[in-house]
């Protein structure tokens, strides 16, 4: 099983409606392909982890890389895994507009970084996404960012 984490910049800011359509389409695709993960959108940047069968992750990532809504796409981690980190979500999603997420250790630094990332950025991204998962459960996923749709 493969886990792939990437960061990219949006070519244009996406509206809530556009993000909702993207999420619905992604969840339907991921359900069919046995993929799980999470997508974070903040400051016109995407951070996503995809997990599942190698061929499904690679094909999905190729489609994302060809999507004109992305630029400056950088793979932060691509590794074989024994178990999924986000198995409960066909595609968890967060679009942050609130403070508590930005106060998570490393969040703002990670999203404000320009240019290429150091080798350890994949570990940092995974920690950040896992911390979000943990924090969202603790906080009942209702604290100042919208739309938040976790599944």
MDAnalysis code that builds the backbone (N, CA, C; Angstrom):
import MDAnalysis as mda
import numpy as np

u = mda.Universe.empty(453, n_residues=151, atom_resindex=np.repeat(np.arange(151), 3), trajectory=True)
u.add_TopologyAttr("name", ["N", "CA", "C"] * 151)
u.add_TopologyAttr("resid", np.arange(1, 152))
u.add_TopologyAttr("resname", ["UNK", "UNK", "UNK", "UNK", "UNK", "UNK", "UNK", "UNK", "UNK", "UNK", "UNK", "UNK", "UNK", "UNK", "UNK", "UNK", "UNK", "UNK", "UNK", "UNK", "UNK", "UNK", "UNK", "UNK", "UNK", "UNK", "UNK", "UNK", "UNK", "UNK", "UNK", "UNK", "UNK", "UNK", "UNK", "UNK", "UNK", "UNK", "UNK", "UNK", "UNK", "UNK", "UNK", "UNK", "UNK", "UNK", "UNK", "UNK", "UNK", "UNK", "UNK", "UNK", "UNK", "UNK", "UNK", "UNK", "UNK", "UNK", "UNK", "UNK", "UNK", "UNK", "UNK", "UNK", "UNK", "UNK", "UNK", "UNK", "UNK", "UNK", "UNK", "UNK", "UNK", "UNK", "UNK", "UNK", "UNK", "UNK", "UNK", "UNK", "UNK", "UNK", "UNK", "UNK", "UNK", "UNK", "UNK", "UNK", "UNK", "UNK", "UNK", "UNK", "UNK", "UNK", "UNK", "UNK", "UNK", "UNK", "UNK", "UNK", "UNK", "UNK", "UNK", "UNK", "UNK", "UNK", "UNK", "UNK", "UNK", "UNK", "UNK", "UNK", "UNK", "UNK", "UNK", "UNK", "UNK", "UNK", "UNK", "UNK", "UNK", "UNK", "UNK", "UNK", "UNK", "UNK", "UNK", "UNK", "UNK", "UNK", "UNK", "UNK", "UNK", "UNK", "UNK", "UNK", "UNK", "UNK", "UNK", "UNK", "UNK", "UNK", "UNK", "UNK", "UNK", "UNK", "UNK", "UNK", "UNK", "UNK", "UNK"])
u.atoms.positions = np.array([
    [0.859, -1.165, 0.000],
    [0.000, 0.000, 0.000],
    [0.910, 1.234, 0.000],
    [0.465, 2.268, -0.701],
    [1.267, 3.476, -0.873],
    [0.623, 4.667, -0.169],
    [1.463, 5.511, 0.409],
    [1.028, 6.795, 0.949],
    [1.805, 7.884, 0.214],
    [1.074, 8.858, -0.321],
    [1.682, 9.960, -1.042],
    [1.163, 11.270, -0.462],
    [2.085, 12.183, -0.152],
    [1.728, 13.500, 0.367],
    [2.308, 14.541, -0.571],
    [1.487, 15.498, -0.967],
    [1.983, 16.569, -1.815],
    [1.433, 17.907, -1.346],
    [2.114, 18.958, -1.767],
    [1.646, 20.325, -1.562],
    [1.665, 20.994, -2.919],
    [0.670, 21.841, -3.170],
    [0.643, 22.618, -4.405],
    [-0.028, 23.951, -4.130],
    [0.116, 24.855, -5.067],
    [-0.541, 26.160, -4.988],
    [-1.711, 26.161, -5.955],
    [-2.784, 26.802, -5.556],
    [-3.936, 26.950, -6.455],
    [-3.604, 28.038, -7.483],
    [-3.961, 27.801, -8.730],
    [-3.698, 28.807, -9.761],
    [-4.582, 30.025, -9.563],
    [-5.794, 29.807, -9.034],
    [-6.702, 30.905, -8.664],
    [-7.395, 30.493, -7.372],
    [-7.792, 31.453, -6.540],
    [-8.521, 31.094, -5.318],
    [-9.808, 30.338, -5.661],
    [-10.127, 29.335, -4.860],
    [-11.328, 28.534, -5.086],
    [-12.422, 28.951, -4.116],
    [-13.628, 29.047, -4.630],
    [-14.782, 29.389, -3.789],
    [-15.214, 28.171, -2.985],
    [-16.062, 28.399, -2.001],
    [-16.616, 27.291, -1.211],
    [-17.357, 26.308, -2.098],
    [-18.101, 26.825, -3.079],
    [-18.850, 25.946, -3.985],
    [-17.894, 25.099, -4.825],
    [-16.814, 25.695, -5.301],
    [-15.835, 24.936, -6.096],
    [-15.149, 23.874, -5.241],
    [-14.824, 24.232, -4.016],
    [-14.205, 23.265, -3.116],
    [-15.159, 22.128, -2.783],
    [-16.428, 22.433, -2.592],
    [-17.424, 21.400, -2.311],
    [-17.562, 20.435, -3.484],
    [-17.593, 20.974, -4.705],
    [-17.667, 20.107, -5.895],
    [-16.427, 19.224, -6.002],
    [-15.274, 19.811, -5.764],
    [-14.022, 19.058, -5.799],
    [-14.052, 17.925, -4.783],
    [-14.516, 18.219, -3.591],
    [-14.582, 17.230, -2.526],
    [-15.543, 16.094, -2.877],
    [-16.736, 16.429, -3.357],
    [-17.719, 15.395, -3.712],
    [-17.173, 14.474, -4.796],
    [-16.550, 15.050, -5.795],
    [-15.971, 14.254, -6.886],
    [-14.828, 13.377, -6.362],
    [-13.988, 13.947, -5.504],
    [-12.865, 13.188, -4.946],
    [-13.349, 12.018, -4.099],
    [-14.358, 12.254, -3.272],
    [-14.871, 11.173, -2.426],
    [-15.457, 10.037, -3.256],
    [-16.189, 10.369, -4.290],
    [-16.772, 9.327, -5.149],
    [-15.660, 8.516, -5.806],
    [-14.661, 9.204, -6.331],
    [-13.520, 8.524, -6.966],
    [-12.780, 7.654, -5.951],
    [-12.505, 8.209, -4.782],
    [-11.745, 7.469, -3.778],
    [-12.485, 6.242, -3.274],
    [-13.797, 6.349, -3.125],
    [-14.585, 5.177, -2.727],
    [-14.438, 4.054, -3.747],
    [-14.475, 4.396, -5.019],
    [-14.347, 3.389, -6.086],
    [-12.960, 2.763, -6.135],
    [-11.946, 3.542, -5.798],
    [-10.553, 3.094, -5.941],
    [-9.912, 2.626, -4.644],
    [-10.689, 2.561, -3.554],
    [-10.182, 2.141, -2.250],
    [-9.080, 3.079, -1.738],
    [-9.276, 4.386, -1.942],
    [-8.335, 5.388, -1.463],
    [-8.891, 6.084, -0.228],
    [-7.997, 6.471, 0.659],
    [-8.352, 7.287, 1.815],
    [-7.372, 8.446, 1.890],
    [-7.700, 9.424, 2.736],
    [-6.783, 10.540, 2.916],
    [-7.484, 11.775, 3.414],
    [-6.778, 12.892, 3.250],
    [-7.294, 14.179, 3.688],
    [-6.732, 15.254, 2.766],
    [-7.542, 16.274, 2.543],
    [-7.149, 17.428, 1.739],
    [-7.321, 18.672, 2.597],
    [-6.266, 19.463, 2.692],
    [-6.312, 20.709, 3.434],
    [-6.095, 21.843, 2.426],
    [-6.930, 22.885, 2.528],
    [-6.808, 24.058, 1.657],
    [-6.691, 25.278, 2.554],
    [-5.591, 26.015, 2.383],
    [-5.335, 27.183, 3.225],
    [-4.455, 28.148, 2.440],
    [-4.800, 29.423, 2.446],
    [-3.999, 30.458, 1.783],
    [-3.697, 30.093, 0.328],
    [-4.710, 29.600, -0.367],
    [-4.587, 29.206, -1.778],
    [-3.563, 28.099, -2.007],
    [-3.370, 27.255, -1.017],
    [-2.465, 26.119, -1.149],
    [-3.188, 24.843, -0.741],
    [-2.818, 23.759, -1.392],
    [-3.344, 22.439, -1.077],
    [-2.264, 21.622, -0.383],
    [-2.664, 20.843, 0.593],
    [-1.829, 19.820, 1.195],
    [-2.707, 18.583, 1.242],
    [-2.230, 17.496, 0.639],
    [-3.068, 16.301, 0.570],
    [-2.242, 15.061, 0.809],
    [-2.880, 14.100, 1.473],
    [-2.323, 12.763, 1.590],
    [-3.314, 11.802, 0.942],
    [-2.776, 10.908, 0.131],
    [-3.545, 9.835, -0.497],
    [-2.955, 8.510, -0.030],
    [-3.818, 7.554, 0.307],
    [-3.373, 6.246, 0.768],
    [-4.195, 5.173, 0.068],
    [-3.542, 4.087, -0.298],
    [-4.272, 2.983, -0.887],
    [-3.393, 2.142, -1.775],
    [-4.026, 1.331, -2.634],
    [-3.256, 0.501, -3.555],
    [-2.328, 1.374, -4.414],
    [-1.115, 0.884, -4.615],
    [-0.100, 1.669, -5.327],
    [-0.608, 2.248, -6.637],
    [-1.190, 1.397, -7.478],
    [-1.633, 1.865, -8.805],
    [-2.723, 2.934, -8.693],
    [-3.615, 2.804, -7.721],
    [-4.700, 3.785, -7.562],
    [-4.148, 5.127, -7.086],
    [-3.200, 5.101, -6.166],
    [-2.590, 6.344, -5.684],
    [-1.841, 7.025, -6.819],
    [-1.042, 6.266, -7.559],
    [-0.241, 6.846, -8.649],
    [-1.133, 7.409, -9.762],
    [-2.173, 6.679, -10.154],
    [-3.082, 7.175, -11.198],
    [-3.815, 8.433, -10.740],
    [-4.243, 8.450, -9.500],
    [-4.940, 9.626, -8.969],
    [-3.998, 10.817, -8.911],
    [-2.771, 10.589, -8.479],
    [-1.817, 11.690, -8.405],
    [-1.475, 12.227, -9.805],
    [-1.364, 11.356, -10.786],
    [-1.120, 11.816, -12.161],
    [-2.255, 12.721, -12.644],
    [-3.482, 12.359, -12.309],
    [-4.631, 13.177, -12.688],
    [-4.580, 14.543, -11.979],
    [-4.214, 14.533, -10.702],
    [-4.085, 15.782, -9.941],
    [-2.987, 16.653, -10.543],
    [-1.861, 16.045, -10.863],
    [-0.726, 16.800, -11.416],
    [-1.084, 17.459, -12.746],
    [-1.992, 16.852, -13.487],
    [-2.409, 17.417, -14.776],
    [-3.542, 18.437, -14.636],
    [-4.107, 18.567, -13.454],
    [-5.228, 19.469, -13.216],
    [-4.740, 20.923, -13.270],
    [-5.348, 21.747, -14.115],
    [-4.885, 23.134, -14.253],
    [-5.141, 24.008, -13.023],
    [-5.837, 23.501, -12.026],
    [-6.043, 24.271, -10.793],
    [-4.820, 24.253, -9.886],
    [-3.814, 23.417, -10.224],
    [-2.602, 23.280, -9.413],
    [-1.398, 23.859, -10.135],
    [-0.505, 24.461, -9.346],
    [0.819, 24.836, -9.848],
    [1.808, 24.593, -8.715],
    [3.075, 24.583, -9.039],
    [4.135, 24.401, -8.029],
    [3.906, 23.134, -7.211],
    [3.499, 22.070, -7.847],
    [3.212, 20.819, -7.159],
    [4.518, 20.161, -6.726],
    [4.573, 19.753, -5.468],
    [5.763, 19.109, -4.941],
    [5.380, 17.909, -4.095],
    [5.935, 16.743, -4.429],
    [5.724, 15.543, -3.619],
    [6.603, 15.661, -2.383],
    [5.986, 15.539, -1.228],
    [6.703, 15.635, 0.039],
    [7.053, 14.263, 0.598],
    [6.235, 13.281, 0.256],
    [6.486, 11.914, 0.731],
    [5.797, 10.941, -0.216],
    [6.502, 9.874, -0.527],
    [5.947, 8.756, -1.295],
    [6.583, 7.518, -0.685],
    [5.780, 6.763, 0.073],
    [6.366, 5.588, 0.714],
    [5.343, 4.483, 0.901],
    [5.874, 3.275, 0.929],
    [5.053, 2.106, 1.207],
    [4.695, 2.114, 2.687],
    [3.440, 1.777, 2.989],
    [2.977, 1.746, 4.374],
    [2.280, 0.415, 4.648],
    [2.266, 0.033, 5.896],
    [1.577, -1.185, 6.321],
    [0.113, -0.911, 6.626],
    [-0.144, 0.244, 7.243],
    [-1.529, 0.596, 7.545],
    [-1.765, 2.079, 7.281],
    [-3.009, 2.407, 7.028],
    [-3.396, 3.773, 6.680],
    [-3.425, 4.670, 7.920],
    [-3.053, 5.921, 7.719],
    [-3.143, 6.912, 8.787],
    [-4.524, 7.553, 8.842],
    [-5.267, 7.522, 7.716],
    [-6.566, 8.201, 7.620],
    [-7.628, 7.234, 7.094],
    [-7.616, 6.028, 7.601],
    [-8.492, 4.970, 7.075],
    [-9.979, 5.272, 7.228],
    [-10.332, 6.153, 8.173],
    [-11.750, 6.450, 8.392],
    [-12.307, 7.476, 7.408],
    [-11.457, 8.087, 6.581],
    [-11.906, 9.150, 5.684],
    [-11.637, 8.813, 4.225],
    [-12.694, 8.709, 3.418],
    [-12.468, 8.559, 1.975],
    [-11.793, 9.820, 1.452],
    [-12.115, 10.951, 2.042],
    [-11.375, 12.191, 1.813],
    [-11.817, 13.189, 2.862],
    [-11.075, 13.222, 3.954],
    [-11.310, 14.268, 4.939],
    [-10.954, 15.593, 4.281],
    [-11.552, 16.655, 4.743],
    [-11.310, 17.956, 4.108],
    [-11.389, 19.059, 5.135],
    [-10.480, 20.004, 5.017],
    [-10.572, 21.200, 5.835],
    [-10.115, 22.391, 5.010],
    [-10.895, 23.421, 5.092],
    [-10.561, 24.711, 4.493],
    [-10.497, 25.665, 5.667],
    [-9.317, 26.104, 6.032],
    [-9.189, 26.828, 7.297],
    [-9.393, 28.314, 7.140],
    [-10.193, 28.841, 8.022],
    [-10.402, 30.277, 8.121],
    [-10.283, 30.734, 9.565],
    [-10.025, 29.820, 10.464],
    [-10.035, 30.175, 11.875],
    [-8.659, 30.145, 12.498],
    [-8.604, 30.528, 13.756],
    [-7.331, 30.670, 14.430],
    [-6.783, 29.382, 15.013],
    [-7.645, 28.504, 15.527],
    [-7.094, 27.354, 16.248],
    [-6.240, 26.491, 15.337],
    [-6.618, 26.345, 14.077],
    [-5.829, 25.536, 13.156],
    [-4.486, 26.200, 12.898],
    [-4.511, 27.520, 12.714],
    [-3.280, 28.255, 12.459],
    [-2.353, 28.249, 13.667],
    [-2.888, 27.975, 14.846],
    [-2.075, 27.924, 16.054],
    [-1.441, 26.559, 16.286],
    [-1.783, 25.579, 15.444],
    [-1.154, 24.273, 15.562],
    [0.334, 24.422, 15.264],
    [1.193, 23.749, 16.027],
    [2.634, 23.876, 15.811],
    [3.024, 23.535, 14.369],
    [3.722, 24.455, 13.727],
    [4.222, 24.227, 12.376],
    [3.267, 24.557, 11.254],
    [1.998, 24.830, 11.571],
    [0.995, 25.037, 10.521],
    [1.325, 26.243, 9.648],
    [1.449, 27.398, 10.262],
    [1.649, 28.628, 9.486],
    [2.976, 28.595, 8.741],
    [4.010, 28.121, 9.400],
    [5.320, 28.005, 8.756],
    [5.233, 27.120, 7.516],
    [4.528, 26.023, 7.649],
    [4.412, 25.085, 6.543],
    [3.679, 25.716, 5.363],
    [2.571, 26.379, 5.621],
    [1.774, 26.929, 4.534],
    [2.353, 28.214, 3.953],
    [3.178, 28.918, 4.696],
    [3.757, 30.162, 4.181],
    [5.055, 29.914, 3.409],
    [5.600, 28.731, 3.497],
    [6.876, 28.427, 2.848],
    [6.750, 28.529, 1.331],
    [7.716, 29.197, 0.730],
    [7.793, 29.307, -0.733],
    [8.976, 28.475, -1.208],
    [8.916, 28.006, -2.422],
    [10.013, 27.218, -2.974],
    [9.944, 25.772, -2.538],
    [11.043, 25.083, -2.739],
    [11.053, 23.656, -2.455],
    [11.205, 23.392, -0.955],
    [10.772, 22.208, -0.565],
    [10.792, 21.801, 0.824],
    [11.996, 20.903, 1.082],
    [12.496, 20.918, 2.305],
    [13.577, 19.984, 2.644],
    [13.042, 18.558, 2.706],
    [13.937, 17.628, 2.751],
    [13.579, 16.216, 2.733],
    [12.622, 15.823, 3.858],
    [12.789, 16.407, 5.028],
    [11.955, 16.038, 6.175],
    [10.559, 16.662, 6.133],
    [10.245, 17.417, 5.102],
    [8.930, 18.064, 5.001],
    [7.791, 17.050, 4.945],
    [8.024, 15.878, 4.393],
    [6.990, 14.853, 4.365],
    [6.590, 14.419, 5.758],
    [7.583, 14.269, 6.634],
    [7.300, 13.920, 8.029],
    [6.534, 15.043, 8.711],
    [6.950, 16.288, 8.461],
    [6.271, 17.444, 9.053],
    [4.828, 17.520, 8.576],
    [4.600, 17.311, 7.278],
    [3.240, 17.355, 6.723],
    [2.367, 16.267, 7.346],
    [2.904, 15.063, 7.473],
    [2.133, 13.974, 8.056],
    [1.802, 14.270, 9.517],
    [2.758, 14.792, 10.283],
    [2.482, 15.166, 11.676],
    [1.385, 16.227, 11.744],
    [1.459, 17.209, 10.865],
    [0.472, 18.284, 10.833],
    [-0.928, 17.733, 10.548],
    [-1.041, 16.862, 9.568],
    [-2.342, 16.301, 9.210],
    [-2.877, 15.374, 10.306],
    [-2.001, 14.608, 10.922],
    [-2.436, 13.755, 12.029],
    [-2.868, 14.607, 13.225],
    [-2.161, 15.703, 13.476],
    [-2.539, 16.601, 14.569],
    [-3.900, 17.219, 14.293],
    [-4.147, 17.577, 13.031],
    [-5.467, 18.084, 12.684],
    [-6.530, 17.034, 12.981],
    [-6.277, 15.794, 12.574],
    [-7.248, 14.719, 12.817],
    [-7.520, 14.582, 14.306],
    [-6.471, 14.567, 15.102],
    [-6.615, 14.446, 16.549],
    [-7.350, 15.661, 17.131],
    [-6.948, 16.860, 16.732],
    [-7.565, 18.091, 17.250],
    [-9.024, 18.205, 16.849],
    [-9.349, 17.799, 15.633],
    [-10.733, 17.909, 15.178],
    [-11.646, 17.012, 16.003],
    [-11.147, 15.871, 16.408],
    [-11.950, 14.991, 17.272],
    [-12.131, 15.615, 18.648],
    [-11.054, 16.156, 19.185],
    [-11.098, 16.767, 20.506],
    [-12.016, 17.976, 20.536],
    [-12.027, 18.743, 19.474],
    [-12.770, 19.998, 19.439],
    [-14.147, 19.856, 18.794],
    [-14.558, 18.659, 18.505],
    [-15.859, 18.406, 17.890],
    [-15.971, 19.068, 16.507],
    [-14.868, 19.348, 15.861],
    [-14.807, 19.833, 14.482],
    [-15.747, 20.999, 14.230],
    [-15.730, 21.980, 15.110],
    [-16.699, 23.060, 14.976],
    [-16.109, 24.413, 15.346],
    [-14.838, 24.644, 15.062],
    [-14.216, 25.827, 15.617],
    [-13.634, 26.763, 14.560],
    [-14.450, 27.503, 13.893],
    [-13.983, 28.649, 13.150],
    [-13.382, 28.410, 11.797],
    [-13.635, 27.317, 11.171],
    [-13.205, 27.181, 9.803],
    [-14.331, 26.506, 9.042],
    [-14.520, 26.976, 7.835],
    [-15.662, 26.494, 7.062],
    [-15.318, 26.590, 5.599],
    [-15.779, 25.737, 4.764],
    [-16.546, 24.557, 5.137],
    [-15.629, 23.454, 5.618],
    [-15.995, 22.813, 6.696],
    [-15.272, 21.640, 7.146],
    [-16.172, 20.452, 6.929],
    [-15.682, 19.529, 6.157],
    [-16.474, 18.344, 5.853],
    [-15.569, 17.143, 6.048],
    [-15.800, 16.396, 7.052],
    [-14.995, 15.231, 7.342],
    [-15.846, 13.995, 7.139],
    [-15.301, 13.047, 6.441],
    [-16.009, 11.797, 6.226],
    [-15.033, 10.667, 6.257],
])
